């Protein structure tokens, strides 16, 4: 009984991990596509003789990409610190 429950739990965890991986890959692809479109649009505006609009679009696009990158790194650092703190407290209880 316990073995079947363990196997079932492992299958569910495997499906969850696969789903999370797929969601992350799709997120990166969609974000990359949107970034490409906005930067391409900014370049098109610059080439069309609209320097203010083109530059504003370019700066906003790049700023958004940098902001998301910095925020993601901060989240990763916080999660890692929380995990390490959790492991340290669990080792102290043993």
Secondary structure, DSSP 4 states (H G I P E B T S, - for coil): -HHHHHHHHHHHHHHHHHHHHHHHHHHHHHHHHHHHHHHHHHHHHHHTT-HHHHHHHHHHHHHHHHHHHHHHHHHHHHHHHHHHHHHHHHHHH-
